[in-house]
Amino acid sequence: MIFAQRFVARASALAPVLAVAAAAALVIPSNAATTLSVQQVATGLTRPVYVVSPPGDPRIFIVEQRGVDNRGRIKILKNGTVLPKPFLTTAPLSTGNEQGLLGLAFPPDFATSGVFYINYTVGGGTGDTRLARHHVSLANADVADSLGEVFLTVPQPFSNHNAGWLGFGPDGYLYVPLGDGGSADDPGDRAQNINVMLGKVLRLDVSDATGYKIPPDNPYVGVAGLDEIWSIGLRNPFRASFDRLTNDFIIGDVGQNVWEEIDVAPYPGLGRGVNYGWRCYEGPVAFLASATTPCTSCAPVACFQFPAYAYNHGLGRCSVTGGYVYRGCAIPDLRGTYFFGDYCGGQIYSSRIVGDTLVSVADRNAELVSGTGFILNAVSSFGEDSQGELYICDLGGQVYKVVPRTFVAETDLPRIDVLTASGDTLGATGSGNAILPGVAAFADPGSRIASVGFLRSARLRGCETRAGNCLSMPLRLSTWDLDVTSCVDPDSSTLTRTFIFTNRALSAQDLIFRDVIAPFLDGDNDLAVTLAPGGPDTSGHLLLNDADAPTRYVGHRAYATGATITQDVDTKTAVEGRVAADQALLGGTEAGPDRLALALSFDFGPVDPGAAETVVVVTRITPTAPLGVEPPPVAANPRVLRAAGPMPFGASMSFVVELPEDGNVGLAVYDGRGRRVRLLHDGPLPAGRRTMAWDGRDDRGADVPDGLYFVRATTARGVETMRAVRVR
């Protein structure tokens, strides 16, 4: 059974609560509906105990605790393959079950400094804990210099309870949880003793080239107690993490006889000066008296921080493995879900953190492995890559990535909707399907690539980006990469959707894209007509309005260079049926009164491997009928931005800006979270083609880390985005 209460009382108050907890059903949070699975990304490893990526780095670093030669190793998973040469191999280490190479941390400036930190237990004796600083080789970024600087040694009286995780907090300091020194029951009463490092979280300033300094706001600076100590009262905090969005500090502390616990230290306090209770308490329950506690005794419960979550040793459980809050791109509805597990029982739990309490805890192991043939029964650690995707280490030699079992439902994707000057809400789903007046978002199948599938069935292949009233989503549908950008201009009540289709197959593929919108004005029958025929690279101008006393008009037009464009106006049922059956549009020029839809078809013919085609669809709502044929809100859409150099890029990137006419142009670079990094240009540019460059620096002149970026051009014709990946 799982005990899902936050405890602020002594053991005498627990019995009635336990009875309730034993009968409670565990459910997956309703806001995390995507069914999960795992993908094996590495196998044949030796006792993998951690995975981590440097900030902005696409590589994944895997920590092997100890090989047959008793040496720890760090290996790199790069482009889907574990490199044969280890990144780092240690000297022989101590050989206890909980000893070896246990932790790895990259500072925020790793891309420029090449410095990283490891936590290991030295060979010989009882295996003292050592923290060491290492550097990447100047000759090969995938190999580290073997000689490092040991800047802290902590004597260990026993071979167990070494913890091992270390990581950088949002304040830039290195956080190092340490176990209580081992054996059982903390025989040296060390966890409560503020004059020893064991059983504590240390907080160190490692910004200098050697050694470490004490952060001036550590709680024991200038008073009794070791200056390095940040918080106390831990037994074996083997794995911990920082939530990369909220910055909360979360610790999984392995229990003694009965209780395993998760501790949450919310930002900005991050547990400064907190006493987590061991050995006065095991989890929520009184355990052993302490003669060293700064609380004078174990009696004053207000002196202790009790677990955010605790569970007992039923169901074969005996050792909690702390994990991570998911903040990745591939499963948007999973964001904010905290994962942790139990090494002995094999459980993999998901939960939500509300304040400093875990709620909605559910075992996801069976769901994750269902239909895969994999077995996850020795979960040694969780980890995340630079994009926040979640990984699971199995001590048997495998690393798995948590992935959606199929595609993420359109309802669980990010969306954009903006209240416009007309009083209507305009926008689009993450799949690019329009949100218009009278449209029940997510209810209809929407747009489709003929003979391939509906866009709502596409998989995410990266993070969405937001810039102003624009949403960009990178998708994949079969062999097609789709980059969908939806922008709303609230002043003109205009929705512009840009679809870029790139053929990732090894041979040419036919591309026929059909876009469908079905506005339903005022909830009654509408009329639709084709106001003007299409031309080269331009669709006909379609118009929909209410059949009786119209007060709004929906104008609809599209642009696609090199495509044969056809259109159709007909009943919603007829249009959606033809699109679903991959039938040609009939070219209807008027329809209604009825519930109607407007459809556009773009036939590009065969598209070569690696080639891209672009479709721009513009929908505008006006309060009055157009006089004759309105000027198009966006002219025919040649690409404004094109890459002009290698991608990924290193020191700098070049790109071409091609303008069909004079005008104001905004050029800016955004990071993967939609934050502007660099303003490149904001002002007039003449028509024509020019090559421009970004030197990889932000607005302050600082070098940006490796990772995913977006160059965005804003012109009178709309917004265009180009992906850029920096890898050095």
DODO-907295 format. One line per 5 residues: number of its first residue (from 0); their letters; for each residue x, y, z of C-alpha. Coordinates in steps of 0.2 Angstrom, whole numbers. Example, Ala and Ser with C-alpha at 12.3 -4.5 7.8 and 13.67 -1.06 7.14 Angstrom:
2
0	AS	62:-22:39 | 68:-5:36
This chain:
728
0	MIFAQ	0:0:0 | 5:18:-2 | 4:31:11 | 0:47:3 | -2:60:17
5	RFVAR	9:74:22 | 13:71:40 | 15:85:53 | 11:74:68 | 19:61:79
10	ASALA	17:42:77 | 2:41:89 | -9:51:77 | -5:39:62 | -16:24:64
15	PVLAV	-33:30:58 | -25:39:43 | -16:23:38 | -32:13:38 | -39:26:25
20	AAAAA	-24:26:14 | -24:7:13 | -41:7:5 | -38:22:-7 | -37:19:-26
25	LVIPS	-23:27:-35 | -27:36:-52 | -17:44:-65 | -19:63:-65 | -33:68:-76
30	NAATT	-22:82:-84 | -9:69:-90 | -20:58:-101 | -7:53:-114 | -3:34:-112
35	LSVQQ	15:31:-109 | 28:19:-115 | 47:17:-115 | 60:17:-129 | 76:8:-126
40	VATGL	90:20:-130 | 105:10:-123 | 109:-7:-118 | 124:-18:-114 | 130:-5:-100
45	TRPVY	138:-10:-84 | 127:-4:-69 | 121:12:-76 | 116:23:-61 | 113:40:-69
50	VVSPP	110:50:-85 | 111:69:-88 | 114:81:-102 | 124:98:-101 | 113:113:-104
55	GDPRI	109:115:-122 | 119:99:-127 | 110:86:-137 | 122:72:-130 | 117:61:-116
60	FIVEQ	130:56:-103 | 128:39:-94 | 136:35:-78 | 142:17:-75 | 144:14:-57
65	RGVDN	158:1:-58 | 164:-11:-71 | 172:-28:-69 | 189:-19:-67 | 181:-9:-53
70	RGRIK	183:7:-63 | 168:19:-65 | 165:26:-82 | 155:40:-91 | 149:35:-108
75	ILKNG	140:47:-121 | 125:43:-131 | 126:53:-146 | 115:53:-162 | 107:37:-155
80	TVLPK	123:27:-152 | 134:24:-137 | 151:30:-142 | 164:16:-140 | 177:27:-131
85	PFLTT	171:32:-113 | 170:50:-110 | 179:47:-93 | 186:32:-84 | 191:33:-66
90	APLST	204:24:-56 | 199:8:-47 | 185:12:-34 | 178:4:-19 | 167:-11:-22
95	GNEQG	153:-11:-10 | 135:-12:-17 | 132:7:-14 | 150:12:-19 | 158:17:-35
100	LLGLA	155:32:-47 | 139:39:-41 | 136:56:-48 | 139:69:-62 | 135:87:-64
105	FPPDF	138:100:-77 | 138:118:-73 | 127:131:-83 | 143:137:-92 | 149:120:-97
110	ATSGV	148:124:-116 | 161:137:-113 | 171:131:-98 | 172:113:-102 | 171:109:-83
115	FYINY	161:96:-75 | 160:87:-57 | 159:69:-51 | 155:61:-35 | 163:44:-31
120	TVGGG	170:33:-17 | 188:30:-17 | 195:13:-18 | 203:6:-1 | 197:6:17
125	TGDTR	178:11:19 | 178:21:3 | 178:39:7 | 167:51:-4 | 177:62:-15
130	LARHH	171:77:-26 | 182:81:-41 | 183:94:-54 | 187:88:-72 | 189:96:-89
135	VSLAN	184:91:-107 | 199:87:-118 | 204:102:-129 | 207:89:-143 | 190:80:-142
140	ADVAD	174:86:-135 | 168:68:-132 | 183:64:-121 | 188:71:-104 | 205:74:-97
145	SLGEV	207:59:-85 | 216:69:-72 | 205:79:-61 | 206:90:-45 | 199:82:-29
150	FLTVP	192:97:-20 | 183:89:-6 | 185:72:3 | 172:66:16 | 178:51:27
155	QPFSN	165:37:27 | 164:26:42 | 155:12:33 | 153:7:15 | 134:11:13
160	HNAGW	123:26:13 | 135:36:1 | 120:45:-8 | 130:51:-24 | 119:64:-33
165	LGFGP	126:82:-35 | 119:96:-46 | 118:114:-49 | 104:124:-41 | 95:140:-49
170	DGYLY	107:150:-39 | 122:143:-48 | 129:134:-32 | 133:115:-31 | 121:105:-20
175	VPLGD	128:89:-13 | 117:78:-3 | 127:65:8 | 121:50:17 | 123:47:36
180	GGSAD	139:37:35 | 131:20:34 | 128:4:44 | 110:5:51 | 101:17:62
185	DPGDR	114:30:61 | 125:23:75 | 136:38:75 | 121:50:77 | 129:60:63
190	AQNIN	113:66:53 | 108:78:67 | 126:83:71 | 129:100:63 | 148:98:65
195	VMLGK	150:84:53 | 145:83:34 | 137:66:34 | 118:66:33 | 117:83:26
200	VLRLD	115:93:10 | 131:103:6 | 130:119:-4 | 146:125:-12 | 153:139:-23
205	VSDAT	164:130:-36 | 165:145:-48 | 184:147:-45 | 196:136:-56 | 201:126:-40
210	GYKIP	194:122:-23 | 178:129:-17 | 171:143:-7 | 157:145:5 | 141:154:-1
215	PDNPY	139:168:11 | 121:165:15 | 123:146:20 | 114:145:36 | 129:140:48
220	VGVAG	140:154:42 | 146:164:57 | 137:153:69 | 140:135:77 | 140:122:63
225	LDEIW	150:118:47 | 149:132:35 | 146:120:20 | 130:113:27 | 114:119:19
230	SIGLR	101:107:27 | 102:92:39 | 93:76:45 | 95:64:30 | 98:46:30
235	NPFRA	103:41:12 | 97:54:-1 | 103:44:-16 | 94:54:-29 | 88:72:-30
240	SFDRL	83:85:-43 | 78:103:-47 | 62:107:-56 | 69:116:-71 | 53:127:-71
245	TNDFI	49:131:-53 | 67:128:-47 | 60:118:-32 | 73:106:-24 | 66:88:-22
250	IGDVG	75:74:-13 | 72:55:-12 | 78:49:5 | 80:30:7 | 73:24:23
255	QNVWE	78:11:36 | 65:-2:42 | 48:4:36 | 47:21:28 | 53:29:11
260	EIDVA	51:47:9 | 51:62:-4 | 56:79:3 | 51:95:-6 | 61:111:-3
265	PYPGL	51:125:-13 | 60:139:-21 | 67:151:-16 | 71:144:1 | 77:127:-6
270	GRGVN	78:120:11 | 90:132:19 | 93:127:37 | 79:113:36 | 80:98:47
275	YGWRC	72:83:38 | 72:73:54 | 83:57:53 | 86:49:65 | 74:57:76
280	YEGPV	61:51:63 | 60:38:49 | 49:46:37 | 34:52:47 | 36:41:62
285	AFLAS	47:43:78 | 63:32:77 | 78:35:89 | 83:49:101 | 97:60:96
290	ATTPC	110:67:107 | 117:78:94 | 102:87:87 | 102:106:87 | 83:105:92
295	TSCAP	90:99:109 | 79:84:108 | 67:75:96 | 52:81:105 | 49:98:97
300	VACFQ	40:93:80 | 41:111:74 | 59:109:73 | 58:96:59 | 52:96:41
305	FPAYA	41:81:38 | 40:72:21 | 30:78:7 | 26:60:4 | 30:44:12
310	YNHGL	26:26:9 | 30:10:18 | 39:-6:14 | 24:-16:8 | 23:-23:-10
315	GRCSV	41:-27:-10 | 47:-9:-8 | 63:-5:2 | 73:9:-7 | 66:25:-15
320	TGGYV	74:32:-31 | 71:50:-32 | 67:57:-49 | 62:72:-59 | 48:84:-63
325	YRGCA	44:81:-82 | 47:97:-92 | 50:90:-109 | 42:94:-126 | 36:77:-132
330	IPDLR	22:75:-120 | 15:92:-116 | 1:86:-104 | 13:77:-94 | 22:93:-89
335	GTYFF	23:96:-70 | 22:77:-67 | 35:71:-54 | 42:53:-57 | 51:43:-44
340	GDYCG	52:24:-41 | 57:10:-29 | 72:0:-33 | 67:-16:-23 | 48:-16:-29
345	GQIYS	51:-10:-46 | 37:3:-45 | 38:19:-56 | 27:32:-49 | 20:48:-56
350	SRIVG	13:62:-45 | 10:80:-44 | 17:92:-32 | 5:104:-24 | 14:116:-13
355	DTLVS	26:105:-4 | 15:89:-5 | 14:75:-17 | -3:71:-23 | -11:59:-36
360	VADRN	2:46:-34 | 1:31:-47 | 12:16:-52 | 15:18:-71 | 27:3:-73
365	AELVS	15:-9:-81 | 9:5:-93 | 27:10:-97 | 32:-8:-102 | 16:-14:-109
370	GTGFI	18:-22:-126 | 37:-18:-127 | 45:-34:-120 | 55:-24:-108 | 56:-27:-89
375	LNAVS	60:-13:-78 | 63:-21:-61 | 80:-13:-55 | 77:6:-57 | 93:14:-51
380	SFGED	90:32:-57 | 80:44:-67 | 88:57:-78 | 83:71:-90 | 91:77:-106
385	SQGEL	94:95:-111 | 76:97:-118 | 68:90:-101 | 64:73:-108 | 64:59:-95
390	YICDL	75:44:-94 | 75:28:-83 | 91:18:-78 | 89:0:-75 | 104:-7:-65
395	GGQVY	104:-23:-77 | 112:-12:-90 | 99:-3:-100 | 93:15:-101 | 75:19:-107
400	KVVPR	67:35:-113 | 49:39:-108 | 39:42:-124 | 20:43:-128 | 13:26:-134
405	TFVAE	5:34:-149 | 3:52:-154 | -2:65:-141 | -20:69:-143 | -24:86:-151
410	TDLPR	-33:91:-135 | -17:89:-125 | -6:100:-137 | -2:118:-134 | -14:129:-143
415	IDVLT	-16:148:-147 | -32:158:-146 | -33:177:-146 | -48:188:-143 | -48:200:-158
420	ASGDT	-55:217:-162 | -70:209:-170 | -74:202:-153 | -71:184:-160 | -58:172:-154
425	LGATG	-46:166:-167 | -32:154:-166 | -26:136:-170 | -22:120:-161 | -5:113:-160
430	SGNAI	-8:103:-176 | -13:118:-186 | -31:116:-186 | -40:133:-186 | -50:139:-171
435	LPGVA	-64:150:-178 | -81:157:-173 | -93:142:-171 | -79:129:-172 | -79:116:-158
440	AFADP	-60:114:-156 | -54:96:-157 | -71:89:-162 | -67:88:-181 | -53:78:-190
445	GSRIA	-47:94:-198 | -33:95:-211 | -24:80:-219 | -10:75:-230 | -18:63:-243
450	SVGFL	-14:45:-241 | -4:49:-225 | -15:55:-212 | -24:69:-202 | -12:82:-195
455	RSARL	-20:79:-177 | -11:62:-178 | 6:69:-180 | 19:66:-167 | 29:80:-158
460	RGCET	47:81:-163 | 52:95:-152 | 46:110:-141 | 34:122:-146 | 39:141:-146
465	RAGNC	29:156:-143 | 33:174:-149 | 19:187:-146 | 3:180:-154 | 12:166:-164
470	LSMPL	13:148:-159 | 26:136:-169 | 25:117:-167 | 38:105:-175 | 28:89:-179
475	RLSTW	31:73:-189 | 18:63:-198 | 24:47:-206 | 39:52:-217 | 35:71:-217
480	DLDVT	42:84:-205 | 29:98:-202 | 34:115:-195 | 17:123:-191 | 16:142:-186
485	SCVDP	0:150:-182 | -1:169:-179 | -16:180:-175 | -16:198:-178 | -30:204:-166
490	DSSTL	-31:221:-174 | -36:215:-191 | -44:199:-185 | -33:189:-196 | -26:171:-193
495	TRTFI	-11:166:-203 | -6:148:-203 | 10:143:-211 | 14:124:-215 | 31:119:-220
500	FTNRA	32:101:-226 | 49:92:-227 | 51:75:-235 | 62:64:-224 | 60:48:-234
505	LSAQD	74:41:-245 | 64:44:-261 | 53:56:-268 | 35:57:-261 | 19:64:-267
510	LIFRD	12:78:-257 | -6:83:-257 | -12:94:-242 | -30:98:-239 | -35:111:-227
515	VIAPF	-53:112:-220 | -61:126:-210 | -79:125:-204 | -85:142:-196 | -102:142:-190
520	LDGDN	-108:160:-188 | -121:164:-175 | -126:145:-174 | -137:145:-189 | -136:142:-208
525	DLAVT	-122:150:-218 | -119:155:-236 | -102:152:-245 | -95:158:-262 | -79:159:-272
530	LAPGG	-77:178:-275 | -62:177:-286 | -54:162:-295 | -36:157:-291 | -21:161:-300
535	PDTSG	-3:155:-301 | 2:149:-283 | -14:157:-276 | -30:150:-271 | -47:157:-275
540	HLLLN	-54:169:-263 | -68:161:-253 | -81:170:-242 | -93:163:-229 | -106:173:-220
545	DADAP	-122:171:-211 | -137:167:-222 | -148:180:-213 | -143:198:-209 | -124:194:-209
550	TRYVG	-114:204:-197 | -97:195:-200 | -89:189:-215 | -75:175:-215 | -63:178:-230
555	HRAYA	-51:163:-234 | -36:162:-246 | -20:153:-247 | -3:154:-256 | 9:140:-261
560	TGATI	23:141:-274 | 24:127:-286 | 7:119:-281 | -9:115:-291 | -22:123:-279
565	TQDVD	-40:119:-280 | -54:124:-268 | -72:119:-263 | -87:126:-254 | -100:113:-249
570	TKTAV	-109:106:-234 | -97:102:-219 | -102:84:-220 | -98:83:-239 | -82:92:-238
575	EGRVA	-75:82:-223 | -81:66:-231 | -71:69:-247 | -55:75:-237 | -56:59:-226
580	ADQAL	-58:48:-241 | -43:57:-250 | -55:62:-264 | -52:77:-275 | -61:93:-271
585	LGGTE	-75:96:-283 | -72:115:-285 | -89:121:-279 | -91:140:-281 | -107:142:-270
590	AGPDR	-116:133:-256 | -129:135:-243 | -139:140:-233 | -132:125:-223 | -119:121:-211
595	LALAL	-104:123:-222 | -85:121:-224 | -72:129:-235 | -58:117:-241 | -42:120:-250
600	SFDFG	-31:107:-259 | -12:109:-263 | -5:96:-275 | 14:98:-276 | 17:81:-285
605	PVDPG	33:72:-281 | 44:80:-268 | 62:75:-267 | 71:69:-252 | 75:83:-240
610	AAETV	65:96:-250 | 53:107:-242 | 36:115:-248 | 27:129:-240 | 8:133:-238
615	VVVTR	1:149:-231 | -17:150:-227 | -25:167:-222 | -42:168:-213 | -49:185:-209
620	ITPTA	-65:191:-201 | -73:207:-206 | -89:216:-201 | -94:221:-218 | -94:212:-235
625	PLGVE	-80:215:-246 | -82:226:-262 | -78:215:-276 | -62:206:-273 | -52:211:-258
630	PPPVA	-34:213:-260 | -26:198:-252 | -21:201:-234 | -4:192:-237 | 4:192:-254
635	ANPRV	11:176:-263 | 23:169:-251 | 40:165:-257 | 52:160:-242 | 59:176:-233
640	LRAAG	72:166:-223 | 84:152:-230 | 99:144:-222 | 115:149:-231 | 127:138:-221
645	PMPFG	129:122:-212 | 116:116:-199 | 119:113:-185 | 131:128:-184 | 146:131:-173
650	ASMSF	153:149:-170 | 140:158:-181 | 127:155:-193 | 123:163:-210 | 106:165:-218
655	VVELP	98:173:-233 | 84:186:-231 | 74:188:-248 | 61:202:-249 | 50:205:-264
660	EDGNV	47:223:-260 | 54:237:-249 | 47:237:-231 | 50:236:-212 | 58:220:-206
665	GLAVY	60:213:-189 | 73:199:-187 | 76:191:-170 | 82:175:-162 | 72:166:-149
670	DGRGR	77:151:-138 | 67:135:-137 | 56:143:-123 | 51:157:-134 | 62:170:-125
675	RVRLL	70:183:-137 | 89:180:-137 | 95:193:-149 | 87:207:-160 | 96:207:-176
680	HDGPL	87:220:-186 | 71:231:-183 | 68:243:-197 | 67:246:-216 | 76:235:-229
685	PAGRR	75:236:-248 | 69:223:-259 | 81:210:-264 | 92:196:-258 | 105:198:-244
690	TMAWD	115:187:-233 | 115:190:-215 | 123:182:-200 | 121:179:-181 | 137:177:-171
695	GRDDR	129:166:-158 | 128:180:-145 | 114:187:-135 | 108:205:-134 | 121:208:-120
700	GADVP	135:201:-130 | 136:184:-120 | 139:168:-130 | 124:157:-130 | 124:139:-126
705	DGLYF	122:125:-138 | 104:120:-142 | 89:124:-152 | 85:142:-158 | 73:150:-170
710	VRATT	76:165:-182 | 60:174:-184 | 57:187:-198 | 42:198:-196 | 36:208:-212
715	ARGVE	20:215:-219 | 17:198:-226 | 17:189:-210 | 29:179:-199 | 41:166:-204
720	TMRAV	52:155:-193 | 68:146:-197 | 75:133:-185 | 94:134:-180 | 103:121:-170
725	RVR	120:126:-162 | 132:112:-158 | 151:115:-154
